Structures are given as structure tokens and as C-alpha cells.
């Protein structure tokens, strides 16, 4: 990355328990890593998990960063831009706090197409219940595609913008392995599944089962695609 971006990155995201900070530490040698999340609970958990002296986690708003301008060599926003009320503000803030020539980057799930785990669910749910289409992240998160991400970074004043796909092969050992996460009742898809009565949930389950690619051993091989975008400040 430009200007030795590994020296001082800013991480803005749902912290995923500090996983992104841990990855930065494993792959680079930063002098400082700052993680930002709006949830005090996420920040507390990340602090407990990552104890390196050069890493700090703070409660903050991606749309109004408290850090001074031109502070960081790299600013990364992971799996969160589509959840921000005004993503343009978030990208502008990322561009503000990065040093001239530094890297601003983000990644989001491709809910509309390449996130096959979710596509099979919402395609089946929408076919059985047209009202379910209003919950479909592929419809709701319009920026999770290459062109909107490019436009978003352009609007933020960034240059040399690149977008690429990250495809993660995901293998489920059987249908229950695929289906069980949807029974947790959290997030739109599990919440919708658990709102159904037993008969309608069974119909949804069987429609999804019929649509999944299955190998000779009963495993389901799917792709989880994210779009990654980066630009230079």
C-alpha cells in the first residue's frame, strides 16, 4: 500500500471480536492500529481478545470520526458500509483521516448475487412469500456492487479506485449444516425463518434443499463473495 500503509492503520467496522486487527498484526508490522465500532459491547470484547500494545479499540461513529485529519497510513472499513445511514459521509471521513497518498479500503458482501448462502434462502423465500422480498439484502443494500462502490469512492474524492471480487469457497457437510444458522432468530434471514409457523418454515426448508447444488456425498459447495474496493487519498 502507498506510503507504508502497514505502519498505522485505522480499522472501522463491526469489529468481529477484533478479527480484522488480528489479521493486520499477522500480515504486517503496524506501529499502531485503531479500531472503531459504535457498540460498547463489541469494543469491550475486542479489547479482551486483542491485547497487543499497539492496538486500541474505541467507541465511535464512522460518519463522524474523532481522529485528526491526515493521521493514518490506511483506513479500512469491513462489512459495514451498507449498514451506515449515510455511507457518503463515512467514505468522506475515511478520506479525511488518511494521509496524502494513503489507502482507503472497504469490503461488503455481494448479497445480490455472489453471496450464494443468502441468495438460495431469499430466492426460495420470495417465491413462496412475495412479502419476504422486502427483507432481501440483495434489494436493500444497493451499494454492494462494483459500480456503486466505485461511485461512492469517487464522490469521497479518492483516486486510483479499484474494485475486485473476493470469493470464499464454503462447504456444508449436509443440509442441516447449511440450515441450522437460520434457526437462530437473529439478522433478517433467521428472523424471517423463525417468524414462520412450522408448516411454512418446513416448506421454505424443502424448497431451499431442492435448489442447493449437492455432490455425491451430500455436501453443498457454495461461494460467499465480497466486493473489495480501495482508493488513494
Steps between C-alpha positions, in 0.01 A plus 500: 500500500606860441726670751562191710137466596576211735653744746183655634159370389157606619243220509134596485244221511284273701814375667426129468664458839824663374553256211605768248751649744641152562539448124685831462736400780560159341576635153671833571701689757288803592619753754138561600157359419183680606165317480170691497154356570171660615428218745663518846446125536688421178782734603527339844512150352765602245713655774488174695593295194784712356753605762784630284639831622475671160129420460219711646122478462265795541128562485436725203285592201635431150312805376672735749847372586666669796853456362690796353534547126789331316578271795509143361688319225197278428132502592296182458124454541391134507147367443332817623452767228160362402382536862604864534217750462710730280785302341616810311582664834687191616717489188565875519612456861726212404655717229543787745696306761732320258832661414559629145580198286361263761254218431129500575331160462174321575331170436134394501315177431354457151147432622342543156691220331822346626397449863345166404421398856252787521385494139364146527313601815342821369422363154305217660336726759395753234352229279285377788419839654534822293514701825833337582661685209488823698743345752742372235842663553561476126221753449566712809877547471539666162862606553625140524598490132809617308351808332334651812817438702710671233261796493504519878879521513504751213256720690731481803780655296714186474715411200635186330190308604500124457222248568546125507309193608607282792346154463507279808417131433255382766424131544212370711527134596123448461178701485467526879844663509371763255155543658581513873637862501162619372335370817676750727238772463751784447566707185238533223512146358494308831245746635274439202541121521410495868198726443338228289277233643629144491326410174622804307853466638506136389386604150779758484754248624406244235498756218851610595614139533384430144689802363841438657776338293583167663794269436503121518571510874213736579717809545403846376775704335416871494685827451494793741604803296601840629585809298816679610568859397802718560613846403782744567449811707 
